[in-house]
Amino acid sequence: MHMQTERQMRILKAQSEQQIYSRIMDARLKLESTETFTKMAEESPIFAERFTVVDKPDEYYIIVAFLDLFEFLFRLNKRYDRY
């Protein structure tokens, strides 16, 4: 019984973490898709350099979002692979 409760708590924690990640990514993508954000980013030397490797800033944002997703999934898998 105690083992089952601990497992359920770990599962709930993982689900909560996934929901938080989803909300953060949704807010981030909405923010990055605004013209104001893109204009500000283009004024940044760091972003300006990064934008040179893509055709449009939106492509950069999508690539970064995928990389973040892969990192998140890898971390989840590493942490919760015992289920």
N, CA, C and O atoms as a MOPAC input file, in Angstrom:
PM7 MOZYME 1SCF
protein

 N      0.83200 1    -1.19700 1     0.00000 1
 C      0.00000 1     0.00000 1     0.00000 1
 C      0.87300 1     1.25600 1     0.00000 1
 O      0.63900 1     2.19200 1    -0.76500 1
 N      1.87500 1     1.25800 1     0.86400 1
 C      2.76300 1     2.42300 1     0.95200 1
 C      3.52400 1     2.63100 1    -0.35200 1
 O      3.71300 1     3.76600 1    -0.78900 1
 N      3.96400 1     1.53300 1    -0.97600 1
 C      4.69000 1     1.61300 1    -2.24300 1
 C      3.79100 1     2.17900 1    -3.33700 1
 O      4.23100 1     2.97000 1    -4.17100 1
 N      2.53000 1     1.76400 1    -3.32200 1
 C      1.59100 1     2.24800 1    -4.33100 1
 C      1.35400 1     3.74900 1    -4.16200 1
 O      1.26900 1     4.47500 1    -5.15100 1
 N      1.25000 1     4.21300 1    -2.93200 1
 C      1.04100 1     5.63600 1    -2.66300 1
 C      2.24800 1     6.45100 1    -3.11300 1
 O      2.08800 1     7.51700 1    -3.70700 1
 N      3.44200 1     5.96600 1    -2.83900 1
 C      4.65500 1     6.65500 1    -3.27800 1
 C      4.70300 1     6.73300 1    -4.80400 1
 O      5.06100 1     7.76600 1    -5.37000 1
 N      4.34800 1     5.65900 1    -5.44300 1
 C      4.33600 1     5.63200 1    -6.91800 1
 C      3.32300 1     6.62600 1    -7.46300 1
 O      3.60600 1     7.35700 1    -8.41200 1
 N      2.14000 1     6.64800 1    -6.85800 1
 C      1.11300 1     7.58900 1    -7.29000 1
 C      1.58400 1     9.03400 1    -7.10600 1
 O      1.31100 1     9.88600 1    -7.95100 1
 N      2.28100 1     9.31000 1    -6.02200 1
 C      2.80100 1    10.65800 1    -5.77000 1
 C      3.84200 1    11.02800 1    -6.82500 1
 O      3.85800 1    12.16100 1    -7.30500 1
 N      4.70400 1    10.09000 1    -7.18800 1
 C      5.70800 1    10.35800 1    -8.22500 1
 C      5.03000 1    10.62700 1    -9.57400 1
 O      5.44300 1    11.51600 1   -10.31900 1
 N      4.00200 1     9.86100 1    -9.87000 1
 C      3.27000 1    10.05300 1   -11.12000 1
 C      2.58900 1    11.42100 1   -11.13100 1
 O      2.64500 1    12.12700 1   -12.13700 1
 N      1.94800 1    11.80400 1   -10.02500 1
 C      1.30500 1    13.11400 1    -9.93700 1
 C      2.32900 1    14.24000 1   -10.06800 1
 O      2.05900 1    15.25900 1   -10.70400 1
 N      3.48700 1    14.05700 1    -9.47200 1
 C      4.54400 1    15.06000 1    -9.57600 1
 C      4.98600 1    15.21200 1   -11.02900 1
 O      5.16200 1    16.32900 1   -11.51700 1
 N      5.16300 1    14.09000 1   -11.71300 1
 C      5.56500 1    14.12300 1   -13.12300 1
 C      4.49500 1    14.79600 1   -13.96900 1
 O      4.81600 1    15.59500 1   -14.84900 1
 N      3.23200 1    14.48600 1   -13.71600 1
 C      2.14300 1    15.10200 1   -14.47400 1
 C      2.09000 1    16.61000 1   -14.22200 1
 O      1.86800 1    17.39000 1   -15.14900 1
 N      2.29300 1    17.01400 1   -12.98200 1
 C      2.30200 1    18.44400 1   -12.65900 1
 C      3.44900 1    19.13800 1   -13.37500 1
 O      3.28200 1    20.22900 1   -13.92000 1
 N      4.59900 1    18.50700 1   -13.37200 1
 C      5.75400 1    19.07200 1   -14.05900 1
 C      5.47700 1    19.21400 1   -15.55600 1
 O      5.85000 1    20.21500 1   -16.16800 1
 N      4.83400 1    18.22900 1   -16.13000 1
 C      4.50000 1    18.28100 1   -17.55500 1
 C      3.51100 1    19.41300 1   -17.85100 1
 O      3.63700 1    20.10100 1   -18.86400 1
 N      2.54000 1    19.60100 1   -16.97400 1
 C      1.56000 1    20.66900 1   -17.17000 1
 C      2.22200 1    22.04100 1   -17.05300 1
 O      1.92100 1    22.94700 1   -17.83100 1
 N      3.11400 1    22.19000 1   -16.09000 1
 C      3.82800 1    23.46000 1   -15.92800 1
 C      4.67500 1    23.72800 1   -17.16100 1
 O      4.67900 1    24.84200 1   -17.68300 1
 N      5.38700 1    22.72200 1   -17.62500 1
 C      6.21300 1    22.88500 1   -18.82700 1
 C      5.34000 1    23.30800 1   -20.01100 1
 O      5.70000 1    24.21400 1   -20.76300 1
 N      4.21200 1    22.65700 1   -20.16700 1
 C      3.31600 1    22.95800 1   -21.28000 1
 C      2.84400 1    24.41000 1   -21.22700 1
 O      2.80200 1    25.08900 1   -22.25200 1
 N      2.49700 1    24.87400 1   -20.05500 1
 C      2.03300 1    26.26400 1   -19.91100 1
 C      3.15200 1    27.26000 1   -20.19400 1
 O      2.92800 1    28.28700 1   -20.83400 1
 N      4.34000 1    26.95600 1   -19.72100 1
 C      5.48100 1    27.84800 1   -19.97200 1
 C      5.77100 1    27.92500 1   -21.46300 1
 O      5.97300 1    29.01500 1   -21.99900 1
 N      5.79400 1    26.77900 1   -22.13900 1
 C      6.08000 1    26.76600 1   -23.56900 1
 C      4.98500 1    27.48600 1   -24.36200 1
 O      5.27600 1    28.18700 1   -25.33100 1
 N      3.74300 1    27.31200 1   -23.95300 1
 C      2.64800 1    27.98800 1   -24.63500 1
 C      2.79700 1    29.50400 1   -24.49700 1
 O      2.66800 1    30.23500 1   -25.47900 1
 N      3.06600 1    29.96700 1   -23.29200 1
 C      3.24900 1    31.40300 1   -23.06900 1
 C      4.45800 1    31.92300 1   -23.83300 1
 O      4.41700 1    33.01000 1   -24.40900 1
 N      5.52500 1    31.14800 1   -23.83500 1
 C      6.74100 1    31.55600 1   -24.53500 1
 C      6.50600 1    31.68500 1   -26.03700 1
 O      6.91400 1    32.67200 1   -26.64800 1
 N      5.85200 1    30.69400 1   -26.63100 1
 C      5.60100 1    30.73800 1   -28.07000 1
 C      4.66000 1    31.88300 1   -28.43800 1
 O      4.82300 1    32.51000 1   -29.48500 1
 N      3.68200 1    32.15300 1   -27.58300 1
 C      2.78300 1    33.28700 1   -27.84200 1
 C      3.56500 1    34.59800 1   -27.78200 1
 O      3.37300 1    35.47900 1   -28.61900 1
 N      4.43300 1    34.72100 1   -26.80600 1
 C      5.24300 1    35.93200 1   -26.67200 1
 C      6.19400 1    36.09400 1   -27.85100 1
 O      6.29400 1    37.17200 1   -28.43600 1
 N      6.88800 1    35.01500 1   -28.19200 1
 C      7.86900 1    35.09000 1   -29.27200 1
 C      7.22500 1    35.31700 1   -30.63400 1
 O      7.89400 1    35.77500 1   -31.56100 1
 N      5.96600 1    35.01100 1   -30.76800 1
 C      5.31900 1    35.19400 1   -32.06700 1
 C      4.80500 1    36.61800 1   -32.26500 1
 O      4.23300 1    36.92800 1   -33.31000 1
 N      5.00100 1    37.48100 1   -31.28100 1
 C      4.55900 1    38.86200 1   -31.44200 1
 C      5.60600 1    39.67100 1   -32.19500 1
 O      6.80400 1    39.40500 1   -32.10700 1
 N      5.13500 1    40.64300 1   -32.92300 1
 C      6.03700 1    41.51200 1   -33.69500 1
 C      6.93700 1    42.31900 1   -32.75800 1
 O      8.10300 1    42.55800 1   -33.07100 1
 N      6.40500 1    42.73300 1   -31.62600 1
 C      7.18600 1    43.51800 1   -30.66000 1
 C      8.38000 1    42.72300 1   -30.14600 1
 O      9.49400 1    43.24100 1   -30.07200 1
 N      8.14300 1    41.46600 1   -29.79200 1
 C      9.24000 1    40.63500 1   -29.29100 1
 C     10.31400 1    40.46600 1   -30.36500 1
 O     11.50700 1    40.58500 1   -30.08500 1
 N      9.88500 1    40.19000 1   -31.58100 1
 C     10.83800 1    39.98700 1   -32.67300 1
 C     11.65700 1    41.24900 1   -32.92700 1
 O     12.86500 1    41.16500 1   -33.15000 1
 N     11.01700 1    42.41300 1   -32.89500 1
 C     11.75900 1    43.66200 1   -33.08200 1
 C     12.79800 1    43.85000 1   -31.98200 1
 O     13.93700 1    44.23500 1   -32.25000 1
 N     12.39800 1    43.57700 1   -30.74700 1
 C     13.34600 1    43.69700 1   -29.62800 1
 C     14.48100 1    42.69700 1   -29.77900 1
 O     15.64100 1    43.03000 1   -29.53700 1
 N     14.15600 1    41.47800 1   -30.17600 1
 C     15.17500 1    40.44600 1   -30.34200 1
 C     16.15800 1    40.81800 1   -31.44500 1
 O     17.36000 1    40.58500 1   -31.31100 1
 N     15.66000 1    41.39200 1   -32.52700 1
 C     16.53900 1    41.77300 1   -33.63500 1
 C     17.53300 1    42.85900 1   -33.22700 1
 O     18.60200 1    42.97500 1   -33.82600 1
 N     17.19100 1    43.65100 1   -32.21900 1
 C     18.09100 1    44.68400 1   -31.72100 1
 C     19.17300 1    44.11100 1   -30.81000 1
 O     20.16200 1    44.78200 1   -30.51600 1
 N     18.98500 1    42.89000 1   -30.37100 1
 C     19.96300 1    42.22800 1   -29.50600 1
 C     21.05200 1    41.59900 1   -30.37300 1
 O     20.73900 1    40.86500 1   -31.31100 1
 N     22.32100 1    41.87200 1   -30.07900 1
 C     23.40100 1    41.26400 1   -30.86800 1
 C     23.36600 1    39.72700 1   -30.83100 1
 O     23.70800 1    39.07300 1   -31.81700 1
 N     22.96500 1    39.17300 1   -29.72300 1
 C     22.91100 1    37.71100 1   -29.58300 1
 C     21.84500 1    37.13400 1   -30.50700 1
 O     22.11200 1    36.20400 1   -31.26900 1
 N     20.62500 1    37.69200 1   -30.43800 1
 C     19.55200 1    37.19600 1   -31.29500 1
 C     19.82700 1    37.49600 1   -32.76100 1
 O     19.55200 1    36.66700 1   -33.62900 1
 N     20.36200 1    38.66600 1   -33.03800 1
 C     20.66500 1    39.02600 1   -34.43300 1
 C     21.59900 1    37.99200 1   -35.04900 1
 O     21.41800 1    37.59300 1   -36.20000 1
 N     22.58800 1    37.56300 1   -34.29100 1
 C     23.51400 1    36.53600 1   -34.79300 1
 C     22.78900 1    35.20600 1   -35.00200 1
 O     23.01700 1    34.52200 1   -36.00000 1
 N     21.93200 1    34.84800 1   -34.07500 1
 C     21.19500 1    33.58400 1   -34.18900 1
 C     20.22800 1    33.60100 1   -35.36700 1
 O     20.03000 1    32.57500 1   -36.01800 1
 N     19.63100 1    34.74500 1   -35.64600 1
 C     18.68800 1    34.84800 1   -36.75000 1
 C     19.36400 1    34.68400 1   -38.10600 1
 O     18.68700 1    34.42100 1   -39.10000 1
 N     20.67600 1    34.83200 1   -38.16700 1
 C     21.37600 1    34.69900 1   -39.45000 1
 C     21.37200 1    33.25700 1   -39.96200 1
 O     21.60500 1    33.02900 1   -41.14900 1
 N     21.11600 1    32.29400 1   -39.10000 1
 C     21.15000 1    30.88400 1   -39.51900 1
 C     19.78500 1    30.36100 1   -39.98800 1
 O     19.66100 1    29.20600 1   -40.39500 1
 N     18.76600 1    31.22700 1   -39.92500 1
 C     17.42700 1    30.84000 1   -40.36800 1
 C     16.89800 1    31.89000 1   -41.33500 1
 O     17.43500 1    32.99400 1   -41.42600 1
 N     15.83700 1    31.53400 1   -42.05700 1
 C     15.23400 1    32.48400 1   -43.00000 1
 C     14.35600 1    33.51600 1   -42.29700 1
 O     14.30800 1    34.67900 1   -42.69600 1
 N     13.65700 1    33.07300 1   -41.23900 1
 C     12.74600 1    33.95900 1   -40.51700 1
 C     12.93700 1    33.73300 1   -39.01200 1
 O     13.26600 1    32.62100 1   -38.60100 1
 N     12.73700 1    34.75900 1   -38.19000 1
 C     12.84800 1    34.57400 1   -36.74000 1
 C     11.94000 1    33.46500 1   -36.20500 1
 O     12.30900 1    32.76500 1   -35.26200 1
 N     10.75900 1    33.30200 1   -36.80000 1
 C      9.84500 1    32.25000 1   -36.33900 1
 C     10.49300 1    30.87000 1   -36.41900 1
 O     10.26700 1    30.02200 1   -35.55600 1
 N     11.29500 1    30.65100 1   -37.45300 1
 C     11.98100 1    29.36300 1   -37.59200 1
 C     12.94500 1    29.14000 1   -36.42700 1
 O     13.05000 1    28.03000 1   -35.90500 1
 N     13.63800 1    30.18600 1   -36.03000 1
 C     14.55600 1    30.07700 1   -34.88900 1
 C     13.78200 1    29.70400 1   -33.62600 1
 O     14.19100 1    28.81300 1   -32.88200 1
 N     12.65500 1    30.39400 1   -33.38600 1
 C     11.86500 1    30.12100 1   -32.18100 1
 C     11.36800 1    28.67300 1   -32.16100 1
 O     11.35800 1    28.03100 1   -31.11100 1
 N     10.96300 1    28.17200 1   -33.30700 1
 C     10.46900 1    26.79100 1   -33.37900 1
 C     11.59600 1    25.80200 1   -33.09400 1
 O     11.40100 1    24.82700 1   -32.36800 1
 N     12.75800 1    26.05000 1   -33.65800 1
 C     13.90200 1    25.16200 1   -33.42000 1
 C     14.25300 1    25.12700 1   -31.94400 1
 O     14.47100 1    24.05800 1   -31.37400 1
 N     14.30700 1    26.29300 1   -31.33100 1
 C     14.64400 1    26.36100 1   -29.90500 1
 C     13.57400 1    25.66200 1   -29.06500 1
 O     13.89700 1    24.97800 1   -28.09400 1
 N     12.31200 1    25.82900 1   -29.43300 1
 C     11.23300 1    25.15700 1   -28.70100 1
 C     11.36800 1    23.64100 1   -28.79800 1
 O     11.16200 1    22.93600 1   -27.81100 1
 N     11.71600 1    23.13200 1   -29.99000 1
 C     11.92900 1    21.68700 1   -30.13900 1
 C     13.11400 1    21.21500 1   -29.30000 1
 O     13.04000 1    20.16700 1   -28.65900 1
 N     14.18300 1    21.96700 1   -29.30000 1
 C     15.34500 1    21.58900 1   -28.48600 1
 C     14.98700 1    21.55700 1   -27.00800 1
 O     15.39900 1    20.65300 1   -26.28200 1
 N     14.22100 1    22.54200 1   -26.56500 1
 C     13.77000 1    22.55300 1   -25.17000 1
 C     12.87800 1    21.36100 1   -24.86700 1
 O     12.97700 1    20.75800 1   -23.79900 1
 N     12.00700 1    21.02400 1   -25.80900 1
 C     11.12300 1    19.87400 1   -25.62300 1
 C     11.92800 1    18.58400 1   -25.52000 1
 O     11.67100 1    17.75800 1   -24.64300 1
 N     12.89400 1    18.40900 1   -26.40700 1
 C     13.73200 1    17.20100 1   -26.34700 1
 C     14.48000 1    17.11900 1   -25.02200 1
 O     14.57200 1    16.05000 1   -24.41900 1
 N     15.00800 1    18.24200 1   -24.57700 1
 C     15.72600 1    18.26200 1   -23.30100 1
 C     14.79100 1    17.90700 1   -22.15300 1
 O     15.15800 1    17.14500 1   -21.25800 1
 N     13.59300 1    18.45400 1   -22.18000 1
 C     12.60700 1    18.16600 1   -21.13800 1
 C     12.22700 1    16.68900 1   -21.14000 1
 O     12.18800 1    16.05800 1   -20.08400 1
 N     11.94900 1    16.13500 1   -22.31200 1
 C     11.58200 1    14.72200 1   -22.40400 1
 C     12.73000 1    13.81200 1   -21.96400 1
 O     12.50400 1    12.80200 1   -21.29800 1
 N     13.94200 1    14.16600 1   -22.33200 1
 C     15.10200 1    13.37900 1   -21.91100 1
 C     15.21500 1    13.38900 1   -20.39200 1
 O     15.45400 1    12.35600 1   -19.76600 1
 N     15.03800 1    14.57200 1   -19.81000 1
 C     15.13300 1    14.68500 1   -18.35000 1
 C     14.02200 1    13.89300 1   -17.66900 1
 O     14.26400 1    13.22300 1   -16.66500 1
 N     12.80700 1    13.96600 1   -18.20900 1
 C     11.70600 1    13.17800 1   -17.64400 1
 C     11.99300 1    11.68300 1   -17.74000 1
 O     11.79500 1    10.93400 1   -16.78400 1
 N     12.45800 1    11.27100 1   -18.90200 1
 C     12.76000 1     9.85700 1   -19.09400 1
 C     13.84500 1     9.39300 1   -18.12200 1
 O     13.74900 1     8.31100 1   -17.54200 1
 N     14.84600 1    10.19800 1   -17.95700 1
 C     15.94500 1     9.84900 1   -17.04800 1
 C     15.45500 1     9.76900 1   -15.61200 1
 O     15.84800 1     8.87500 1   -14.86200 1
 N     14.59700 1    10.70500 1   -15.23100 1
 C     14.11900 1    10.76900 1   -13.84600 1
 C     13.08100 1     9.70500 1   -13.55700 1
 O     13.08400 1     9.11900 1   -12.47400 1
 N     12.18700 1     9.44300 1   -14.50900 1
 C     11.04400 1     8.57400 1   -14.24200 1
 C     11.08100 1     7.26700 1   -15.02700 1
 O     10.03400 1     6.66400 1   -15.26100 1
 N     12.24000 1     6.82800 1   -15.43100 1
 C     12.32500 1     5.61200 1   -16.24700 1
 C     12.00300 1     4.35300 1   -15.46500 1
 O     11.91200 1     3.27700 1   -16.05500 1
 N     11.83500 1     4.44900 1   -14.20800 1
 C     11.54600 1     3.24900 1   -13.39500 1
 C     10.07400 1     2.90400 1   -13.33500 1
 O      9.70200 1     1.95400 1   -12.64500 1
 N      9.20400 1     3.65300 1   -14.04500 1
 C      7.75500 1     3.35100 1   -14.00500 1
 C      7.47200 1     2.18300 1   -14.88300 1
 O      6.32200 1     1.76100 1   -14.99600 1

